[in-house]
Amino acid sequence: MIRANQAEEWDKADPLAHLRSSYHFPKDANGRETVYLTGNSLGLQPKAAEKYLLEELEDWKELGVEGHTRSRRPWVDYHSFFQSSLARIVGAKTEEVVPMNGLTANLHLLMVSFFRPDQKRNKLLIEAKAFPSDLYALRSQLRFHGLTDDHLILLENPDGSDHLHTEDILKLIEEKGDEIALSLMGGVNYYTGQLFDMQRITKALKAKGAMVGWDLAHAAGNVPLALHDWGVDMAAWCSYKYLNSGPGSVAGIFIHERHHNVKDIPRFEGWWGHDDKSRFLMDEVFEPMKTAEAWQLSNAPVLAMAAHRAALDLFDQTSMEELRKKSVHLTGILEGILLEIDQKHQTGWRLLTPADPEARGCQLSLFIPSEGKALFDHISSHGVVADWRNPNVIRMAPVPMYNSYSDLYRLQQIILEFYEET
Ligand SMILES: *Cc1c(COP(=O)(O)O)cnc(C)c1O
């Protein structure tokens, strides 16, 4: 177990500790800050979000339509004010990323361009336990192309294992790679927290000639990414999980530059993808932007983007490498606490998340064979915000941006109370 003063010392030595005060923490019933471990589901609100939003509301109030060009940050260019921050987080060139729409909508739009089945190569690859929305999107795309679920290759966990093994994935790619038109796995699995070896998997798929996309909903802002260098074709993510940009806020996409400015790429188009120099000439003929921005359909949702910008400004105060360094330590401490409590109280718990820090982000998923819901209710009523998944799984994500070692000490004491009282 960790001691309170040990946790305090780690907090004092933590070079990122100051970032915590830039976020609002929900309060528990006693008005105390909660132990917030649900950044994997909805990241905390950056304090600056309110100011950024109010500025846009003010400009709208004062300027009306003129705000498009005359506001402090002209709305026509709004996404460009944080595009480079976004690019750094996912390891891309600025022109390879663009914020737009919602995640599932973007998965569909990207499949229009990157899932082009033909006689020989017509399968989609995804993990069997992917986030349901992704499975719905992929299956409906198959139907859209007149194909069936037979064209979906599902990566199943080997018997007795809670996760996939890179070697098995590579073997499957070796065997079936010639049939795969597009792979669209989650970079970090939402349920187990498993982080896939995106670099090796991408390389193997590219060697077989498949298109490679990644759903980075649980990876963006959680683990370092190098989408450009890995040669990923496309990716998509949401901004409300580790990117702390608010409920349902604007999502983002990555398109590798090798696909920019390609004449015959199939794409669903709209006026915001039109060359911005001549967009307002309202010509009937579509002249695409020469960047990922060609995939934009509509003008920017500025109010959502204001919160997104506030959140990304905080990422600019650090780096994914620094965040990752703290994250590995923080999650390791949480793992140690859970393993010790399990030993002491013979709880029968099982971590569904890989033990190897290289194979996980910050989230740990704990399978609790009995009393799971009672334990969850206990910690919830004592100021811990975690997440319950049927059957019997508690997901906890200590987020390096704003969680502290003292948070984990409090969690430890609250869990111990449960076992020592019952
Ligand atoms: C959170 C999440 C989603 C949610 O999709 P939205 O379109 O943002 O509602 C989809 N896919 C994955 C993998 C997720 O983790």
The ligand as a Gaussian input file, in Angstrom:
#p B3LYP/6-31G(d) Opt

LIG

0 1
 C      -16.106000       6.939000     -27.382000
 C      -16.026000       6.159000     -28.639000
 C      -16.936000       6.374000     -29.686000
 C      -18.064000       7.361000     -29.550000
 O      -18.508000       7.783000     -30.779000
 P      -19.171000       9.222000     -31.010000
 O      -19.447000       9.230000     -32.440000
 O      -18.189000      10.237000     -30.525000
 O      -20.410000       9.279000     -30.156000
 C      -16.770000       5.640000     -30.855000
 N      -15.775000       4.748000     -30.977000
 C      -14.894000       4.505000     -29.979000
 C      -13.795000       3.510000     -30.170000
 C      -15.004000       5.191000     -28.777000
 O      -14.144000       4.950000     -27.797000

